[in-house]
Amino acid sequence: MEQRGNFGTKIGVILATAGSAVGLGNIWRFPYMTGQNGGAAFIILYLLCVVLLGIPGMLCEFIIGRHGASNAARAYAKMTEKPLSSTAPRSSFISHPSSFIGYLGVFTSMIILGFYAVVAGWCLQYLFASLMGQLSGDADYVKNYFIEFSSNPLKPTLWAVAFILITHLVVIRGVRGGIERASNLLMPTLFVLLIIIVAASCMLPGASKGVEFLLKPDFSKLNHSVFLEALGQAFFSLSLGTACLCTYASYFSRQTNLLRSAVQIALIDSLIAILAGLMIFPAAFSVGVNPDSGPSLIFITLPNVFQQAFSSMPVAGYVVGILFYGLLSLAALTSTISMHEIGTAFFYEELHVSRRSGAWVTTLVCSTIAIFCSLSQGAVDGLKVFGMQFLNFCDYLTAQYLLPLGSFLTCLFLGWYVPRRILRDEFSNWGTLRSSLFSVWLFAVRYVCPLCIAAVFLHQFGII
């Protein structure tokens, strides 16, 4: 088996792992939730939830990944008092009970990559359409453009598979030569594009109303339901439960400060989400449009918003549209790279094949899922599960069940099963770092995080 790679620099660790968290959800969900739930008051509540659930949850996966220095399934099996050695038979890891959580993460990530690639492919199509000037028209034209494109049996399917292949080309180059190098380029570029669009949006006439809508605190809107929404956003935004944090942590050096890294990544993710709001709401309010959430925001509402907002400056509107869909494509790519790496690491280590072969297995499986998801969007009416389009079912299955389950089991496993000594050693880098917050973190993992995840799970079904 090939020698495992590792990240070469501290900034590479931060940018790559932050890239796994930063994705389309930061842009099409967080701004809308912030604006509708108290503005700055919701942001404060969200940051509190990041502290309560996000950072402790990230640390859990970091500890498992770095301690195991292997794919997710094998890493969980090594978190015991008498861990299995790296030379133990493969069947020993497969049959180890704790490996189930890792397998769940691998399975979940591949489903997510399958349907996520479809939406990422839409971003590529819209980037191309923006370059060609094909998104010029009234609101009905933009809406019909999306409906006709997404229901086409060929175009969106090809774009989805193409996006997975682009991801594949990055992953096969390894951790340093592929993932880290790409992240060092993509994340700064993404941030620069975001700043440019924010500046352009905030200079529009009437943009101040959008900024006020997003950032003016309205504590009267806060209630237990908003708190649970903020908790859920913190959970999903930081990619908890997908095993991507665990997999990336397996490439961390022994000197990596796990707590500091988790805090830095959470701050970057939150900053980009807030900037996304400053990109969307000023432009929307300048033309009197109240943006909604989800795919309709990105592919129906915003193209029309940009056209109207920059109607007096057509060239500026053209450039902003290109930059926006370029930004979305980069955000999607940083996430798909991390999800692809989960399966790649698992297959090449457990099947004892080359990294390239493991990556091809992941690419083929996820491309198959992506094809079914794409065709279910109107091209083939019968692609439904329990009455839901196949893409929507995959989204529902992972978000409502698999992600909360994986994260919940991880907290219970680390908090109540793994020996305290192992946790303290990893938390403090074997006594070289201060561990005054270790007891606080362990308390959060044992009690706070499981309760928060259970609350998110129950809230999604309207029980609380």
Residue, then its C-alpha position, 0 to 999 in steps of 0.5 A: m500500500e502507498q505511504r500516506g501523505n500529510f499536510g505540509t504547512k499550518i496554513g495548508v491545514i487551515l485552508a483545506t479543512a476550512g474549504s471542506a466546511v465552506g460550501l454552497g450552504n454558506i451562500w444560499r442558507f445562512p444569509y436567508m436565515t440571518g435576515q429572517n431571524g433577527g439579523a445580528a441577533f441571530i449571528i450572535l446566537y449562531l456563534l454561540c451554537v458554534v461554541l456549544l456544538g461546532i467546535p467541540g464536534m470538530l475536535c472529536e473528529f480531529i482527535i479520532g482522525r489524527h490518532g488513527a492516521s488512517n481512513a475513517a473506518r479504521a481510525y475509529a477502530k484504533m480509538t481503544e485502550k488496546p488499539l489494533s496495530s496497523t499490521a492487523p488483518r483487514s478483517s479485524f478492522i472491518s469487524h470492530p464495532s466502532s468501525f461502524i461509525g466510520y463506515l457510516g461517514v464514508f457511506t454518507s459522504m458518497i451520497i452527499l457528493g453524488f447529489y452535491a455534484v449536480v448542484a455544483g454542475w448547475c453552477l458551472q452551467y450558469l458560469f458558462a451562461s454568464l460568460m456567453g450572456q445567456l442570462s439576460g432577460d426578465a424574471d420569467y425568462v430566468k425562471n424558465y431557463f433554470i427549469e428547462f436546463s435542470s430538466n434536460p436529460l443530458k446537459p446537467t448530467l454531463w456537468a455533474v459528472a464533469f464536476i466530479l472528474i475535476t474533483h478527481l483530478v485534484v484528489i489523485r495528486g495526493v494530499r500535498g500535491g493535490i488537496e493542499r495545493a488546490s486549497n491554497l489557491l482556491m480559498p484565497t481566490l474565493f475570498v477575494l471574489l467574495i470581497i469584490i462582489v460585496a463591495a460592488s453590492c454595497m455601493l448600489p443605491g439603497a444597499s444600506k437597507g439590505v445591510e441593515f436588514l442583515l446586521k441590525p439586531d432584532f432580539s424580539k424574533l429570538n425564541h427556542s425555534v430560532f435557537l434550534e435553527a441556529l444550532g442546526q445551521a452550526f451543525f451542518s455548516l461545519s460538516l459534522g458527521t460526514a467523516c471529512l474532518c476525521t479524514y483530513a485530520s488523519y493527515f495532520s502532523r503531531q504538532t498541530n494544535l487541534l483546538r486552535s485549528a478548530v476555532q480558526i476554521a469555525l471563524i473562517d466559515s462564519l466570516i464567509a457566511i456573513l460576507a455572503g449575506l452582505m453580497i446578497f441582501p444589499a443587491a436584493f434590497s436595492v431592487g426591492v426583492n426579498p430573497d428566498s432560500g435554497p437553489s431558487l435563490i442562486f439560480i432564479t432570484l439572483p440572476n434577475v437581481f444582478q440584472q436589475a441592480f446593475s441595469s445602468m451599468p451593464v458591463a458591471g452586471y455582466v462581470v458581477g454575474i461571472l464572478f458570482y458563479g465563479l465564486l459558487s463553483l470554487a466554493a462547491l469544489t472545496s467541499t467536493i474535494s473533501m468528500h471525495e477524499i473520504g471515499t478515496a482514502f477508504f478504498y485505497e487503504e482497505l482494498h489495498v490498491s493504489r490511491r489512483s484506483g481508490a479515487w476511481v472507485t469513488t468517482l464511479v460510485c458518486s458519478t452513478i449517484a449523480i446521474f440518477c439525481s440529475l435525471s430525477q429533476g424532470a428528465v425521468d419522472g419515475l426516479k422517486v423514492f417515497g414520493m420524493q425526487f431521487l436528489n431530494f431523497c438523498d438530501y433528506l436521507t443524509a441531512q435528516y438521519l445519517l449526519p445527525l446519527g453519525s455525529f451523535l454516535t461519535c460524541l457518545f463513543l468519544g465521551w463514554y467509551v474511549p479512555r480519558r488518557i487517550l483523549r487528553d494526550e491528543f487534546s494537549n499534544w502529549g502534554t506539550l500544550r495547556s489542557s485547562l479546557f480539556s474538562v470543559w470540552l469533555f463535558a460538552v462532548r458527553y452531555v451538551c453535544p448529544l443533547c444539541i444534536a438530539a434537539v436538532f434531529l427532533h426539531q427537523f421533524g417538528i417534535i420540538 
